[in-house]
Amino acid sequence: MPDSIVQTPQEADLARLMVKTLNLELTADTIDPLAPLFGDGLGLDSIDILELALAISQTYGVQLRADHKDNEAIFLSLRNLNDHVQRNRPA
């Protein structure tokens, strides 16, 4: 299991996509993989998630639907989001 503080290479790629897509005022390498994406973590909102979902779809070919029953868990943290993306990437 990866260290909770250190990003895996795939998490780092996704973090860079997040920073670029959402124009975040931080660097990708400072995003704690276990920090919440909403609220006290990165402070993302529903519009940010929609923009991020579109960027993930275009970059990784993974469709993230607004009505997915597991969205709360998927978007809980960078690590959860990356795990979902990696499991669902087209071959």
Secondary structure, DSSP 4 states (H G I P E B T S, - for coil): ---SSSPPHHHHHHHHHHHHHHT-SS-GGGS-TTSBSBTTSS-B-HHHHHHHHHHHHHHH-----TT-TTHHHHTSBHHHHHHHHHHHS--
